[in-house]
Amino acid sequence: MIRGFRPSRHALAVALALFLCSGSASARDEEYQRLSDRIDRLAGDPVLGQRAPAQLDRARAALAEFKEAGRRDREKLVYLVERRIDTAQAAAEADYLENQRTELQRENDRLQLAIARRDAAQARAELERQRLQSQIRAEEAERLAREAEAARAEGAQAAQAAEAARAEASQAKRMADAQARATALARKEAELEAALSGKAPKADAQAKPKSKPAAKPAPKPKKVPPASGQP
């Protein structure tokens, strides 16, 4: 400092004001850069950056207003920019989550459709299996019915054969009974004739009917005595 030179109060005030303004401008610039970096990070996010463009534009507008504002309004504008950035991020996250929910719902719908198609295919396969089993049971029942009918027919034929055999046996028995009665009557007749004639009945008369009596032999001719004078 030059000896004997003393700065005036005005000069000191100006210098202090310049210093304060310089410090204030530096602080403003740092705050501006911080807020601008937040906006840029959100805008450059690969997931969220394109999901809230309107909210980001509002945050940039508030940041531009902050850059031009005086000291008295800066604190309020910083708060406004912060809230608009938060709002833009929340809106982007909400949009992302909604898209995720929608995609998950679509995936769930696709899975449900696949399950429904699988269940329908299984139901059709089960129906076809049941139909085939029903057809097999029907064919088996028809075969058993035919076999039962054939067995009934064979049984009827066997019953008819048995009935014919019984009828033949009954006829043979009746014939045997008739023969026995005829033999008994013949024997009785022979006994009666023998009793009437005073002769014992022939042995064979007891076994068979009486036969006609044999013809008696003719009497021998008597000898004639020779005439007198004949030797």
Solvent accessible surface area in square Angstrom, and as a share of the most:
residue,aa,sasa,rsa
1,M,196,0.88
2,I,138,0.70
3,R,234,0.85
4,G,79,0.76
5,F,121,0.50
6,R,215,0.78
7,P,55,0.35
8,S,65,0.42
9,R,216,0.79
10,H,140,0.62
11,A,47,0.36
12,L,100,0.50
13,A,58,0.45
14,V,65,0.37
15,A,55,0.43
16,L,105,0.52
17,A,48,0.37
18,L,117,0.58
19,F,144,0.60
20,L,93,0.46
21,C,82,0.49
22,S,69,0.44
23,G,40,0.39
24,S,20,0.13
25,A,34,0.26
26,S,57,0.37
27,A,58,0.45
28,R,63,0.23
29,D,80,0.41
30,E,118,0.53
31,E,47,0.21
32,Y,58,0.22
33,Q,98,0.43
34,R,101,0.37
35,L,0,0.00
36,S,22,0.14
37,D,51,0.26
38,R,53,0.19
39,I,3,0.01
40,D,82,0.42
41,R,157,0.57
42,L,15,0.07
43,A,26,0.20
44,G,60,0.57
45,D,49,0.26
46,P,134,0.84
47,V,67,0.38
48,L,22,0.11
49,G,5,0.05
50,Q,159,0.71
51,R,69,0.25
52,A,3,0.02
53,P,84,0.53
54,A,63,0.49
55,Q,54,0.24
56,L,5,0.03
57,D,82,0.43
58,R,131,0.48
59,A,0,0.00
60,R,98,0.36
61,A,60,0.47
62,A,1,0.00
63,L,10,0.05
64,A,57,0.44
65,E,99,0.44
66,F,2,0.01
67,K,97,0.41
68,E,144,0.65
69,A,17,0.13
70,G,43,0.42
71,R,169,0.62
72,R,222,0.81
73,D,55,0.28
74,R,37,0.13
75,E,146,0.65
76,K,134,0.57
77,L,8,0.04
78,V,28,0.16
79,Y,135,0.51
80,L,59,0.29
81,V,0,0.00
82,E,24,0.11
83,R,99,0.36
84,R,56,0.20
85,I,1,0.01
86,D,50,0.26
87,T,71,0.41
88,A,0,0.00
89,Q,67,0.30
90,A,57,0.44
91,A,30,0.23
92,A,1,0.00
93,E,70,0.31
94,A,59,0.46
95,D,56,0.29
96,Y,69,0.26
97,L,115,0.57
98,E,80,0.36
99,N,66,0.34
100,Q,76,0.34
101,R,136,0.50
102,T,43,0.25
103,E,80,0.36
104,L,117,0.58
105,Q,84,0.37
106,R,136,0.50
107,E,69,0.31
108,N,63,0.32
109,D,71,0.37
110,R,120,0.44
111,L,96,0.48
112,Q,98,0.43
113,L,87,0.43
114,A,55,0.43
115,I,70,0.36
116,A,55,0.43
117,R,158,0.58
118,R,132,0.48
119,D,64,0.33
120,A,41,0.32
121,A,46,0.35
122,Q,105,0.47
123,A,61,0.47
124,R,151,0.55
125,A,63,0.49
126,E,72,0.33
127,L,128,0.64
128,E,76,0.34
129,R,110,0.40
130,Q,73,0.33
131,R,121,0.44
132,L,81,0.40
133,Q,63,0.28
134,S,56,0.36
135,Q,84,0.37
136,I,110,0.56
137,R,138,0.51
138,A,60,0.47
139,E,94,0.42
140,E,70,0.32
141,A,58,0.45
142,E,100,0.45
143,R,91,0.33
144,L,91,0.45
145,A,57,0.44
146,R,136,0.49
147,E,85,0.38
148,A,40,0.31
149,E,94,0.42
150,A,51,0.40
151,A,59,0.45
152,R,145,0.53
153,A,47,0.36
154,E,111,0.50
155,G,39,0.37
156,A,50,0.38
157,Q,119,0.53
158,A,60,0.46
159,A,58,0.45
160,Q,124,0.55
161,A,62,0.48
162,A,41,0.32
163,E,93,0.42
164,A,62,0.48
165,A,57,0.44
166,R,141,0.51
167,A,56,0.43
168,E,126,0.56
169,A,63,0.49
170,S,44,0.29
171,Q,84,0.38
172,A,55,0.43
173,K,132,0.56
174,R,133,0.48
175,M,122,0.54
176,A,61,0.47
177,D,56,0.29
178,A,47,0.36
179,Q,119,0.53
180,A,60,0.47
181,R,146,0.53
182,A,50,0.39
183,T,34,0.20
184,A,42,0.33
185,L,125,0.62
186,A,6,0.04
187,R,87,0.32
188,K,114,0.48
189,E,86,0.38
190,A,6,0.05
191,E,70,0.32
192,L,101,0.50
193,E,50,0.22
194,A,11,0.08
195,A,80,0.62
196,L,159,0.79
197,S,71,0.46
198,G,71,0.68
199,K,148,0.63
200,A,88,0.68
201,P,51,0.32
202,K,150,0.64
203,A,90,0.70
204,D,77,0.40
205,A,14,0.11
206,Q,87,0.39
207,A,71,0.55
208,K,115,0.49
209,P,86,0.54
210,K,96,0.41
211,S,88,0.57
212,K,188,0.80
213,P,122,0.77
214,A,98,0.76
215,A,101,0.79
216,K,187,0.79
217,P,126,0.79
218,A,92,0.71
219,P,128,0.80
220,K,188,0.79
221,P,127,0.80
222,K,192,0.81
223,K,201,0.85
224,V,134,0.77
225,P,110,0.69
226,P,101,0.64
227,A,62,0.48
228,S,115,0.74
229,G,85,0.82
230,Q,112,0.50
231,P,165,1.04
